[in-house]
Amino acid sequence: MKKILASALVASFLLLAVAQSSSLAGIQFGIRGGGNTSKLTGADLQDLEGTVKTKVGLVGGIFFAINIGKVITIQPEFLYTMKGSQLEDPFGEYSGKLFGDYLEIPLLLKLR
């Protein structure tokens, strides 16, 4: 996980270095960062109501926007995000954690 974060930081700094010359060509680069919450849901968890806790995770990554004409911009993003949940029984019979790290690649279409 540390290697992924280090690689993403190095790549983002390299992209920022060339962003100055690329902005004239209609391409923009940037860094995204933030947080999220996630929680398990579903029919199997209805009997366990009150025992499923949310997980607070981090989101970070890079994006670049490509102007197509005067009205349309396409913006792909590469985001690292942490998701999951924690199950706890109030009577202490069971507990468990389900955490996952994901690489999400959304593609945005912007109209100006």
Helices and strands as residue ranges (DSSP letters): H 2-22, G 23-25, E 27-38, G 43-48, E 52-68, E 72-88, E 95-104, E 107-111
